[in-house]
C-alpha cells in the first residue's frame, strides 16, 4: 500500500532527525516521492528496486543521506536528477552504469556509493574521476573485480577518498597509475 496507508504518520515523520529506514517500501509513487523529498532526515529506501524518472526528480530535492540500495538499474534521466541531490547518495544495487549516467552522477555533490558495480567502462571511470564528492567515503567502488589500465589512470585523478577494495590484482601499468592518486586515501585492501 506504500505510504498512503500511513499518510498522517509520514507527514509527522517528515520533521524527524536522524535516519528513517523504510525498507518495507517496495513501490514508490511519484506523489510519495514528492513527500519524501521534503524530509530532513537520512532516508534509507532499500526496498525499492525501481525508480521512475519523476520520483528521482522529487527525491533529488532531499538534502542529506539518500540510500537506494536495491535499485538495480538507473535511467540516464534519473541519474541526471539524482546528480542534483545534496548529501551522500548510495546506489549500491546498481551492477551497471551507462557512460551518460556516470557523467551526470559525477556532478553530484556529496559522497557517492556505487559499490554494486563489478565492472566499469573506461568512459564510466573517466566520468567518475571528476566527481567532486566529499565526506568520509568519497567514491565507493569496492566491488570492482577488475580495472583496465585506462580506467586506473582516470581514477588516479580522483581528488578524494576512493575505495577499490574489491580488486585482487592490478597490472603493473594500473598500479603505476594508481600510485599517482591525488586524493587523500586509496583503499586497495584485497591486493
N, C-alpha and C positions, 0 to 999 in steps of 0.2 A: 503493500500500500504506500510505500515511500513516506515522505514527510507529512503528507496531507493528514494522515492519521493522527499526527501529533502537532498539528499546526500551532496551537496555543503554546504548547511546551517549547516548540522550536523557536518561536519568537522570544520567549523568555531566555532560552539558551543563547540567543544571539548576543547577549550582554556579558556572557561569562568570559573569564580569562583563563589561560592555561591551554589545555588540549581537549578537544572534543573528538572522540572517535565514534564514527558511525559505520562500523564495519558491516553491520547487517543491512545497510542500504545498498541494494544491488541494481536499482534503477533510479535515475535522476531525471526528472522533467526539467525543461528549460525554466519553468516558474520556480521550482525548488532550488535550482542552481542560482537563480537571481537572489533568492533569500539567503542562501549560504554565502554568496559573495559579499554580503554585508556584515558577516560575522567578524569579530575582533580576535578570536582565539585561533590557536593552531587547529587545522581541520585535517582529520585523517579519514579519508573516504576509500578505504581499502577494499570494500566490497564491489566497487564499480569496475566493470570490465570494458565498458563502452562509455563514450562521452561525445555528445553532439557538439557541433561547432558553436551553436548558440549557448549551450551550457558552459563550454570552455570560455567563451567571451564573458559570461557572467562571473564565473569563478576567478577570472583574471583580475577582477576588481577587489578580491580578497587581499588583505595585507597581513602577512605572517606566513607561517609554515603551511604548505598545502601538500598533502601526501595523497597521491593517486596511485597507490602501489600495485594495483591489479589491472590497470589498463594495459592491454596487450597491443593496441595499435593507437596511433595518433595521426589524424589527418594534418596536412600542411596548414590548413586554416585554423585548426585547433591549436597547433604549435605556435602559430603567429599570435593568437590571442593569449595563450599562456605565457608567452615571452614578456608580456606586459605585467605579469604578476610580480609583486614586490615581496620578497621573502624566499625562504627555502622552498624549492619545488622538487618533489620526489616523484619520479615516474619510473619506479623500479620494475614494473611488469613489462615494460617495452623490451622486446627482443630485437626489433629492427627500427631503424630511424632513417628516413629519407634525407638526402643531402639538403633539400629545401627546408624540411622541418628542423634539421640541425642548425641551418643558417638562422632561422627565426629564434630558436632556443638560445643561440649564442648571445642574443641581445638581452636575455633575461638578467635581471639584477638580483643577485642572491645565490645561495648555494644551489647547485644543480646535481641531482642524483638520478642518473640514468644507468644504474648499476645492473639492470637486467640485460643490457646489451652484451652479447657474447662475441660479436664481431662488428667492426665498423669499416666503412669505406674510407679511402683516403680523403674524399670530399667531406665526409662527416667529421673526421679528425681535424681537418683544416678549419672547419667552421667552429667546432667546439673549442679549439685552441684560442679563439678570440673571445670566449665567454669572459665577462668581467664580473663574475660572481663575487663571492666573499664568504665570510663566516668560517667556521672551523673545518668544514668539509670541502669547500671549493667545488671541484668537479669529481664526481664519483663514477668510476668505470670499472669497479673491482671484479666484474665477471668476464671481462675480456680475456679470452684464452689465447689470442694471437694478435700481433700488431705488425703491420708491414713497416718497412724501413721509412717509407714516406709518411705514414701516419705517426710514427715515433718522432720524426723530425718536426712535424706540425705540433704535436702535443708538447714537445720540449719548449715551445714558445708560450705555453700557458703560464700566466702570471700569478697563479695561486697554487693552493694545495691540490694535488691530483692523486687519486687513488687508483692504482693499476695492480692491485693485489692478486688478481686472477691470473696474471701472466706467470707461466712456469719456465719460460725460456724466451730469450731475445737473440736476434742475430747480433753480430759484432757491430754492424752499422747502426742498428736500432739502439743498442746500448750506448754507443758513442753519442748519438743524438740526444738521448735522454740524460746523459751526463752533463749536458749543457742546459738542462731545465732551469728556467729563470725564476720560477716560483719559489715559495718558501718551503714546500715539502713535496716529496715524490715518494709514494708508497709502492714498494715492489717486494712485499714480504714473502712471496712464494717462490722467488727465484733461487 
